[in-house]
Amino acid sequence: MGLKKTVGSDQDPTVWFQKIMKIVTLLLFLSLQLFARAQEKIVTGEQHCLYSSVLKEERRIRVALPRNYSNSKITPASYPVLYVLDGEMAFEYYTAIVNFLSKGVYASMPEMIVVGIDNTDRTRDMTPTRASKRAPDDSTKILFQNSGGAENFSTFIGQELTRFIDSAYRTSGFKLLAGHSFGGLFSTYHLLRGQPAFHAYLIHAPSLWWDHQVMLSQARQTLPKANFGRARVYVSQANNKEKGVFDAHFESIKMFKNICDSINNPSLAIRYEFYENEDHGTLPLPAAYNGLKFIFDGYQVDFKKIANNYASLSESYSAFSKKTNFHFQPSEYMLHFIVEYFKDNGKPAAAAAVLKQYQQLYPKTAPPTL
Amino acid sequence: MGLKKTVGSDQDPTVWFQKIMKIVTLLLFLSLQLFARAQEKIVTGEQHCLYSSVLKEERRIRVALPRNYSNSKITPASYPVLYVLDGEMAFEYYTAIVNFLSKGVYASMPEMIVVGIDNTDRTRDMTPTRASKRAPDDSTKILFQNSGGAENFSTFIGQELTRFIDSAYRTSGFKLLAGHSFGGLFSTYHLLRGQPAFHAYLIHAPSLWWDHQVMLSQARQTLPKANFGRARVYVSQANNKEKGVFDAHFESIKMFKNICDSINNPSLAIRYEFYENEDHGTLPLPAAYNGLKFIFDGYQVDFKKIANNYASLSESYSAFSKKTNFHFQPSEYMLHFIVEYFKDNGKPAAAAAVLKQYQQLYPKTAPPTL
């Protein structure tokens, strides 16, 4: 009776069934739509929200992985990590430059993981000391009152962020740091602090005027004698001197260059470049490109030469590893390409020689057959 | 009875209901998962598959939209479009460079839509004539047998692709084309063909050796006298001359430079740049950056000067519009920033003057109040 009562009414199971099937169909449709839309998107990376106990706040982190990171045809490799300050600005172009320079057999650098660190309180994090300054346009305004947090930020990067990245991704241990303007000031601070040490620094238009040039005093003390473990440092300066006035920003970078020129510390390789055609805003992209080329100078292999000198491949990587104080080896992708190239171009002995190196370095993968 | 019979069995509506609810819950969960995953991804663009009746095949097209494209706080604007050949290689870095150079009030160029065209048969599409060549490493191999499709590819771009982009997105009509190597050969062909005309061309390391330098003959005929409507052309060359041999690729670009130097055609602005530190592979990224800076030279506004000369803002855009033969005006974002800047820095008269221009250009939006 109870059942009968509902026949034909809203409680009828068949009506329910139809309603539910409509919902199921709709949900299926929506799922497929979402799936289809997701497939159409061009995805270059992923974001994480990381709680920092040191900074006592959530930080947004962007991560771009190398194109071969999930290539199932090769042995899972580990990669250097490039940490980029001002992630919301700089992550996109650093990722594009790294992908560009690490592509193909003429790659100028290894594939890398790019990590962008977005800002919350930029002045607080990037400045090594607590200082302030009157606004140039309005002397009643005091700028930078919440400053001097670089030590904390450095601890966050060195202890929390790098641990997270090293646990979440396959990292090789080779680390780079890149910053512009206040980010360049922080990168200089991080370099001079010594710990945690990175292997390379990209320092673009650093705000070295900060707090009576406190970082220049530090540089004069630390640069000549500390052991930087063969760190490679690229410093860039824009052509934006304000005419007719003393430009503290411009002059302080020139003074830093002079300090770098005056020291002779074999544990450190510094390159300074002046950009005649760039201003403070346009500098960081071309300087990122040239800076990475400087840091990885010597990485590129002239693989056609290997046909006449089989050892030149490993010699080239040995020389670069010595220069950077870190072990680099040919990627599996590159070895695969070289073997195929020699096979296809009538050089079976060269192909066999490279294949031998391939099998030594990547014993787990089936290498290209001869 | 018929109903009773099914109670407790597989046909029981309550069992059905439970089963369906499980499916519903699962689907809801999956939808949410997909949504959550999508939110974590960093998306820089979208892909389309476009069927070309001219080429008789599907083409993959990548599209990156300006960051303010969907900004609901401003009047929907239309944007120039940069068409990038070798989309699978070049789309990512062109997008990053365009986003970088068009950012903020010191923007060196307008925000743009970037369209990447992926390859299917690169040699066929990029080459203006049917020709072939023996492989340098193996004289029994004949290269480039399926060539000479540039006219078709040009028709695809000019008729099918631009129509699709113009119908799917808000485009201003200002169009640029960028290509490297064979893509540079095609861009040269497209420029010399005249129709459909683009406003600017980025031609990097073009393969002008193609078919006995057929494009150089064309250039000698067309460049001196055709009307290019003030097109801006940037030609870049890498430092990769093969030593000790006649390098046809290298020499043909030098010959093109000499032709460009020898003509005096006021409807065309050509800039050639040689890259001492770049090879054929590394050239296109820095040349893309410098090429865009050349094409948009004069676009950047020194907005602080406006305080002393209110007309300088519109004068600056007028001069650039005249130079490029196309109407450019300040973006709403920029005007908003300038009004706020003058308000905040004790310059109410300058703020009011810029606000007036704002209201004339963007009457539909509520501008910043004074």
Contacts between the chains, C-beta under 8 A, distances in Angstrom:
chain1	res1	chain2	res2	distance
A	3	B	3	5.3
A	3	B	4	7.9
A	4	B	3	7.7
A	13	B	13	3.4
A	13	B	16	7.5
A	13	B	17	7.4
A	14	B	13	8.0
A	16	B	13	7.3
A	16	B	17	6.7
A	17	B	13	7.0
A	17	B	16	6.6
A	17	B	17	7.8
A	17	B	20	7.5
A	20	B	17	7.3
A	20	B	20	4.8
A	20	B	21	7.7
A	20	B	24	7.0
A	21	B	20	7.6
A	23	B	24	6.3
A	24	B	20	6.6
A	24	B	23	6.2
A	24	B	24	6.1
A	24	B	27	6.9
A	27	B	24	6.6
A	27	B	27	4.3
A	27	B	28	6.5
A	27	B	31	6.4
A	28	B	27	6.4
A	30	B	31	5.9
A	31	B	27	6.0
A	31	B	30	5.8
A	31	B	31	5.1
A	31	B	34	6.7
A	34	B	31	6.3
A	34	B	34	4.5
A	34	B	35	6.5
A	34	B	38	7.1
A	35	B	34	6.4
A	37	B	38	7.8
A	38	B	34	6.5
A	38	B	37	7.6
A	38	B	38	5.5
A	38	B	41	8.0
A	40	B	46	5.2
A	40	B	47	5.3
A	40	B	48	7.5
A	41	B	38	7.7
A	41	B	41	7.1
A	41	B	43	4.6
A	41	B	45	7.5
A	41	B	46	5.7
A	41	B	47	7.6
A	42	B	43	6.5
A	42	B	44	5.4
A	42	B	45	4.0
A	42	B	46	6.3
A	42	B	47	6.1
A	42	B	62	6.0
A	42	B	64	7.6
A	42	B	91	7.9
A	43	B	41	4.6
A	43	B	42	6.5
A	43	B	43	5.7
A	43	B	44	7.7
A	44	B	42	5.4
A	44	B	43	7.7
A	44	B	44	5.0
A	44	B	92	7.0
A	45	B	41	7.5
A	45	B	42	4.0
A	46	B	40	5.3
A	46	B	41	5.7
A	46	B	42	6.3
A	47	B	40	5.5
A	47	B	41	7.7
A	47	B	42	6.1
A	48	B	40	7.7
A	62	B	42	6.0
A	64	B	42	7.5
A	89	B	103	7.5
A	91	B	42	7.9
A	92	B	44	7.0
A	92	B	95	7.7
A	92	B	96	4.8
A	92	B	99	6.1
A	92	B	100	7.5
A	93	B	93	8.0
A	93	B	96	4.2
A	93	B	97	7.0
A	93	B	99	7.7
A	93	B	100	5.2
A	95	B	92	7.7
A	95	B	96	7.3
A	96	B	92	4.8
A	96	B	93	4.2
A	96	B	95	7.3
A	96	B	96	3.7
A	96	B	97	7.6
A	96	B	285	7.8
A	97	B	93	7.0
A	97	B	96	7.6
A	97	B	285	6.7
A	99	B	92	6.1
A	99	B	93	7.7
A	100	B	92	7.6
A	100	B	93	5.2
A	100	B	285	5.1
A	101	B	282	7.0
A	101	B	285	7.9
A	103	B	89	7.6
A	104	B	281	6.7
A	106	B	279	7.2
A	106	B	281	4.7
A	106	B	282	7.9
A	108	B	282	6.2
A	137	B	345	4.5
A	137	B	346	7.6
A	138	B	345	6.4
A	138	B	346	6.6
A	277	B	293	7.7
A	279	B	106	7.2
A	281	B	104	6.7
A	281	B	106	4.7
A	282	B	101	7.0
A	282	B	106	7.9
A	282	B	108	6.2
A	282	B	293	7.6
A	285	B	96	7.9
A	285	B	97	6.7
A	285	B	100	5.1
A	285	B	101	7.9
A	285	B	289	6.3
A	286	B	286	6.5
A	286	B	289	5.9
A	289	B	285	6.3
A	289	B	286	5.9
A	289	B	289	7.8
A	293	B	277	7.7
A	293	B	282	7.6
A	345	B	137	4.6
A	345	B	138	6.5
A	346	B	137	7.6
A	346	B	138	6.6
